[in-house]
Amino acid sequence: MEILGNHNDKFHGIKFLHSAIEEMNEKAEVTLTDYLALRAFVLAERRETQDYIDAMDETYADLPDDLRSYIELLNDVAAQLSNPSRSNGNLKSIIYDARISSGNAMSHWFSVDR
């Protein structure tokens, strides 16, 4: 969560997660270790952001756009990674689905005026 914040109007967390997923998606073979590492990272980030939100006195709607976007991306990617049966357990397909989610978040982030 240390990477949360704006820099040149771009959200670091979304960019980092998308680039990690993109790099994994481009690998010829996705290993179980790759999948588990990405899943562990996403779940840890979700837990950390939830702890951060719980410590704040704001409602979800009052959170900064950056944080809400990152939470939504984490939730989408976690859903993709937590449902391997959708892709018949094919790790490459699971990562591809996560890449689509992160790519959509990136496109949305860059298309919205901040």
Steps between C-alpha positions, in 0.01 A plus 500: 500500500806725521466565128159662528483856383508726199802570288454693177127434535557126470418249768802299613315200641298439186806542278712268713243224522417523131867485400558195723201321349596607148853365546367171633251478214783533247692205644499187287395295800340614824610285792303420810755704695432803275127463554529455876736797534264729309200374695682549833597854401145592397346352814757671725435833330125454543546425869730799547266740321206367703693558823579853381135569419384356832733740681353801316183677600379537141242309303610315188350773280711763676829320437735650241435387142848347486434274794154396382635416154777291651256317728272424206794369299618283789149360539469426127840334476443306823174368356680389184778331695265338751288318245731265309208278399383772258813435296505124559800548726713629212739746666571685175125561452460613860782753461355613166164566668677700773685693229170594336372632835815701565508628142142622532592681822799662329290611204236644729757673717667673205171597334350676804597861561675529833 
